[in-house]
Amino acid sequence: MRQSSAVYPDATTRPNVRARVLPAIGVLVATWIVMWRAQSIPTLCALANPCPPEDVRVAPALLFGGLLLVPTVALILTAQTGRSWAWMRTLSYVVLVGLALVGLGAVLFSGGFTVPLV
């Protein structure tokens, strides 16, 4: 009795590269767009401290935007591999999402963006 290849894939089937690459590129591009749009949020000036310069959010955006390329490149390079590199893809996704969240927080809070406590 012959089994379906969908149930029992053989070693010659190739993984869908596009399905593995597009989510990583989507996270990268969405984070870059949010970081770019965050540059126009007005800064909050404290009474005791002088206002931060207008370009205070550029450095964290460039730093974390560049760091996001590392896990994205790792995900693109391991997209064609099989199960042997699954741990690398999982680790790369964790690092990608973590860097995106920390980077967005750094960009937003570097210019005086605050969360109201009241």
TAVEN-V557351 format. One line per field, one symbol per residue. ss: DSSP state (~ for helix, > for strand, _ for the rest). phi: phi as a letter, one per 20 degrees, with the letter a starting at -180 (. if undefined). psi: psi as a letter, one per 20 degrees, with the letter a starting at -180 (. if undefined). A space follows every 50 residues. Layout:
BEGIN
ss->???
phi->???
psi->???
END
This chain:
BEGIN
ss->________________~~~~~~~~~~~~~~~~~~~~~~____________ _______~~~~~~~~~~~~~~~~~~~~_____~~~~~~~~~~~~~~~~~~ ~~~~~~~~~~________
phi->.eefffecfefefdfffffeegfffffffffffffffffeffeddefedf ffffefeffffffffffffffffffffefeeeffdfffffffffffffff ffffffffefenfcefed
psi->ppqqihgnpriipqqohhhhhghghggggggggghghihipqqppqhhqq qqrhkhigghggghhhhhhghghhhghjhirbihjhhhgghhgggghghg ggghggggihjjpqppi.
END
